[in-house]
Amino acid sequence: MRKLLLIGIGVGDPDFVTQQAINALNRVDVFFLIDKGDVKNELIAVRRDICQRFIAGDGYRFVTIDEPLRDREAAGYEAAVQDWLDRRAALFEEAIGTELGPEDTGAFLVWGDPTLYDGTIRIIDALVARAKMPFEHEVIPGISAIQVLVARHRLPLNRIGEPIHITTGRRLADGLPDGFDNVVVMLDAGFAAGQLPDADQIDVYWGAYLGTASEVLISGRLSEVAEEIGRRKRQLRADKGWIMDTYLLRRT
């Protein structure tokens, strides 16, 4: 039976690839790569480098899947994301059915960790539910951007006895959730924290392109560094054409 591996490769630095992931890489016949356009070719290059570095032999090949366009201006956010995932699922299903033999093992190399704000597991679950093309699948965890963020800032993620809340920039626009003094923000297109009313009582630890040669870190009292982070983020996106960043907010 076909096998499909969702391998977390960490963020950026090949040294973040775990031994479990390396073992999984060496089981793969076909790697499926998502082509997100010229500005993100760097992300494909990192994946190819990881394979070249850690796989013994050359008995594998790459298959590229074009990323479908997503309507980021749609009024219904969740409906727009689901439509995008559905179109992605159709492309994945076609590629797997065409390129993966009945006894082959395929893999998607997932940036960071497949279980944290990544849609690949949902897509594979949908394909399993359709039952058009039976296959086994396995998820291999990776080092996430959150782990690298707090390590770079030399912080524990949690303070003693305090909970942690992980959310998105879209959700943060409504303010920090009640009862949480430690909030990690991901998928923030702008810098939503810059609009929080109590910025003089919050510390921020921000990182972009974590684990890569382009890594940028800024930390400080939110009221003092929010403008700098917003400005730097806009400049980095303009220079590179894309940005991946995350940050921790912590009440003082």
C-alpha positions in Angstrom: 0.0 0.0 0.0 1.1 3.6 -0.6 2.6 5.4 2.3 2.6 9.1 2.9 4.8 10.9 5.5 4.3 14.4 6.7 7.8 15.3 8.0 8.4 18.4 10.1 11.7 19.8 9.1 12.0 22.6 11.6 12.4 26.2 10.6 15.2 27.2 8.3 18.3 25.7 9.9 19.0 22.1 8.7 20.5 21.5 12.2 16.9 21.6 13.4 16.0 18.4 11.5 15.6 15.6 14.1 17.0 12.1 13.9 13.4 10.8 13.5 12.9 13.1 10.5 16.2 11.9 9.0 15.2 8.3 9.3 11.9 9.2 7.6 13.6 11.1 4.8 15.6 7.9 4.0 12.3 5.9 3.5 10.9 8.3 0.8 10.7 7.6 -2.9 8.9 10.8 -3.9 9.0 14.2 -2.3 6.1 16.5 -3.1 7.1 20.2 -3.1 4.6 23.1 -3.1 5.6 25.8 -5.6 4.6 29.1 -4.1 6.1 31.3 -6.8 9.5 32.8 -7.5 9.6 34.9 -4.3 9.5 31.8 -2.1 11.9 29.6 -4.1 14.2 29.9 -1.1 11.8 27.6 0.8 12.0 24.9 -1.8 15.8 25.3 -1.9 16.0 24.6 1.8 14.0 21.4 1.4 16.2 20.2 -1.5 19.3 21.0 0.6 17.9 19.0 3.5 17.3 16.0 1.3 20.8 16.2 -0.2 22.4 16.6 3.2 20.6 13.8 5.1 19.6 11.1 2.5 22.1 8.3 1.8 21.9 7.6 -1.9 19.9 9.2 -4.8 16.9 6.9 -5.2 14.4 9.6 -4.7 12.8 12.3 -6.9 10.9 15.5 -6.5 7.4 16.4 -7.8 6.3 20.0 -7.8 2.7 21.0 -7.1 1.6 24.5 -8.0 0.1 26.4 -5.1 -3.5 27.5 -5.8 -4.3 31.2 -5.4 -6.1 32.1 -2.2 -8.6 35.0 -2.0 -7.2 37.1 0.9 -9.8 39.8 0.4 -12.9 37.5 0.8 -15.5 38.7 3.3 -15.8 35.2 4.8 -12.4 34.3 6.1 -13.1 30.7 7.1 -15.0 29.9 3.9 -12.2 31.4 1.8 -9.6 29.2 3.7 -11.7 26.1 3.3 -12.1 26.8 -0.5 -8.3 27.1 -0.8 -7.8 23.9 1.2 -10.3 22.1 -1.0 -8.5 23.1 -4.2 -5.1 22.2 -2.6 -6.6 18.8 -1.7 -7.6 18.2 -5.3 -4.0 19.0 -6.5 -2.5 16.8 -3.8 -4.8 13.9 -4.7 -3.9 14.2 -8.4 -0.2 14.3 -7.8 -0.2 11.4 -5.3 -2.4 9.2 -7.7 -0.2 10.0 -10.7 3.3 10.0 -9.2 3.2 7.5 -6.3 3.3 3.8 -7.1 1.2 1.3 -5.2 4.1 0.3 -2.9 5.9 3.7 -2.9 6.4 6.1 0.0 5.8 9.8 -0.6 6.4 12.8 1.7 5.5 16.4 2.2 8.3 18.4 4.0 6.5 20.7 6.4 8.1 23.9 7.6 8.3 23.9 11.4 5.9 21.3 12.9 3.0 19.8 10.9 0.6 20.0 13.9 0.9 23.8 14.5 -0.9 26.2 12.2 -0.3 24.2 9.0 -3.0 22.8 6.8 -1.3 19.7 5.5 -2.8 17.3 8.0 -6.3 18.5 7.3 -5.8 18.0 3.6 -4.5 14.4 4.0 -7.3 13.6 6.4 -9.8 14.8 3.8 -8.1 12.5 1.2 -8.3 9.6 3.6 -12.0 10.3 4.2 -12.7 10.3 0.4 -11.3 6.7 0.2 -10.7 7.1 -3.5 -7.1 6.1 -3.1 -6.1 4.1 0.0 -2.8 4.9 1.7 -1.3 4.9 5.1 0.1 8.1 6.5 2.3 9.2 9.4 3.2 12.5 11.0 6.8 13.3 12.2 7.0 16.3 14.5 9.5 19.1 13.9 11.0 22.1 15.8 8.4 24.9 15.6 8.9 28.6 15.1 7.6 29.1 18.7 10.4 26.9 20.1 13.1 28.7 18.1 11.6 32.2 19.0 11.9 31.7 22.8 15.3 29.9 22.5 16.7 32.9 20.5 15.4 35.3 23.1 16.7 33.0 25.9 13.3 32.6 27.5 11.2 29.8 28.9 7.9 29.8 27.1 5.9 29.7 30.3 6.3 31.5 33.6 5.6 29.4 36.8 2.0 28.4 37.0 0.8 30.6 34.1 -1.0 29.3 31.0 0.0 30.1 27.4 -2.3 31.1 24.7 -1.4 30.7 21.0 -3.5 32.8 18.6 -3.4 34.6 15.2 -3.0 38.3 14.4 -6.6 38.3 13.2 -7.8 37.1 16.7 -5.4 39.5 18.5 -7.2 42.4 17.0 -9.9 41.9 19.6 -7.3 42.3 22.4 -5.4 40.0 24.7 -7.7 37.2 25.9 -8.9 37.4 29.5 -6.8 35.3 32.0 -3.7 35.0 29.7 -0.6 36.9 30.4 1.6 35.0 27.9 0.3 35.1 24.3 2.1 33.7 21.2 0.9 35.3 17.9 1.3 33.6 14.6 0.1 34.4 11.0 0.0 38.1 11.6 -0.1 39.9 8.2 0.6 43.2 9.9 1.6 43.8 13.5 -1.7 43.6 15.4 0.0 44.0 18.7 0.8 47.6 17.8 -2.9 48.5 18.4 -3.2 47.1 21.9 -4.2 49.8 24.4 -2.1 48.7 27.3 1.2 48.5 25.4 3.1 50.1 28.3 2.4 47.0 30.4 3.4 44.4 27.9 6.8 43.1 26.7 7.2 41.7 23.2 9.7 39.2 21.8 9.5 39.2 18.0 11.4 37.2 15.4 11.3 36.9 11.6 12.9 34.3 9.3 13.8 32.3 12.4 16.5 29.7 11.8 17.6 31.2 8.5 20.5 33.5 7.5 18.0 36.3 7.3 16.8 36.0 10.9 15.8 39.3 12.7 15.0 39.6 16.4 13.6 42.6 18.3 12.4 42.7 21.9 11.4 45.3 24.5 8.4 47.1 26.0 5.7 47.0 23.4 5.0 50.7 23.7 8.6 51.4 22.8 9.3 49.0 20.0 6.0 48.5 18.3 6.6 51.1 15.7 10.1 49.7 15.0 8.8 46.2 14.5 6.0 47.3 12.2 8.4 49.4 10.1 11.1 46.7 10.0 8.5 44.1 9.0 7.2 46.2 6.1 10.8 46.8 4.9 11.7 43.1 5.1 8.6 42.1 3.2 9.3 44.6 0.5 13.0 43.6 0.2 12.4 39.8 0.2 8.9 39.5 -1.3 7.6 37.4 1.7 8.0 37.2 5.5 7.4 34.6 8.2 7.4 35.9 11.7 6.0 35.2 15.1 6.1 36.9 18.6 5.5 36.4 22.2 3.5 39.0 24.3 4.0 38.9 28.0 2.4 41.2 30.6 4.9 42.7 33.0 
